[in-house]
Amino acid sequence: AGTNVAVDGEWTEVIEGLRGRAPEADIVLTLGRDGLIHAGHDGVTRMAAYDVQAVDETAAGDAFIGFLMAAVIGDETMAQALRMGSAAGALAVTRAGAASSIPSLAEVQRLIGGS
C-alpha cells in the first residue's frame, strides 16, 4: 500500500520504517509533481519530476512501476530505471484514461532524450 508523504522530511521516517522491514531493498517513494526519492545501497537521492501538463493521474503509478520494473529486469542501472519510470508516469498523466494513457517505450525514450 502507498504512503502519502505530504511534508518534506516525513519521508525519512517512511524510509527508516521500510528499511527495518527490508534492509537490502531499494526503496522508491513517488511524490507526484515533486518527483521521487530513492533510497538504495549508495544512499538517498531525489529526482525531479518531468514538467508536464497533467490531465488525468489515473494510470501514473501503473506506468511508473511497469517501466521501472521492466528496466530493472532488463539490467538497466537503477538511475536509468528511475528515469524511465518517471518519464512513463509523466507521459501517462498527460492523457485521459487508464490503459490508453500508458506510453510506448519509444515515447518514454524520447522524453528522456529530450531532457
N, C-alpha and C positions, 0 to 999 in steps of 0.2 A: 504494500500500500504506500502511496505517496505521502510525503510530509510537506506542508506549506511552510516555507521559511520566509516569513514576511519582513523581518527586520534584519538588516545586515549584522552579522555577528552571531545570530542564533544558529547559523549553520555549523559553527564549530561544535556546539553541543550535539547536534544531529550526527555529525561525523564521528565524534567520540563514542556516541552510543552504538553506532553501527560497527565501528572498529572493535568494540568489545564483543560483538556477536560474530564478526568475521574478520579477524585481524589481517588476513592475507588478501582480502578482496580489494579491488579498485572500487571506489565509491564515487558516484556521479549524482550531483544534485542539479536538477534543471530549475532555472529561475525565470522562465519566460523571457520577456524582453530584457531582463537583466543578465541574460547569458547562462552560464553554468559554472559549477565548481567541481573540480575533480581532485579527489584525494587518492593518490597512488603511492607506490613504493618510493618515488622520488620527491614526495612532498605534496603540498596542496597548490593547485593552480586555478586561476579563474580565467574563463574565456568569455569575451563579449559576444552578445547575440548579433546576428546579421540584422541590418537595418532594413526592414520590410514593412509594408502596409498590411496589417492584419485584417482579414475579412472574417475568418471562421477558425477558431482554435481547436475544433473537434478532433482532428487526427494528428495534431502536433506531436504528442507523446509517442504515438504509434510509429510515426515516421522517424522520429528521433531514435527510438530504441531499435527499430528494424535496421536502419542504416548503420547505427553504431555496432550492433552485433554482427551484421554481415561483414563489416570492415574488420572487426576483431577476429572473426573466424577466417577471414581471408588474409590473415597475417599482416594487416596494416599496423603501423605504430598506434599507440593509444592516442597520441596527439592528432593523427590523421583520422582515426575513427571518431574522435570527438568532433572534429571539423565536419566530417560527413554527416554525422547525426544532427549536428546543429544546423547545417545547411538544409537538410531534409525537413526538419521541423519548421524552419523559417519559410521554406517554399510551401509547405503544407498549409500554413495559416493564410497564405495569400489567395487561397481558393476556397470556395464553399463546398461543403460535403465532407464525407468521411473517406472511403476508399478512393473516390475520384480525386481527392486532393493530394494523394501520395505522389511525390515526384518520381521521375525516372532517374536512373543513375547518371545519364548524360546531363540532365538539368542540375543535379547536385554538383557534378564536376564543373559545370560552367560557373555556378555561383562561387564555388571555392576558388576557381581560377581567376575570377574577376575581383576577388577581394584582396 
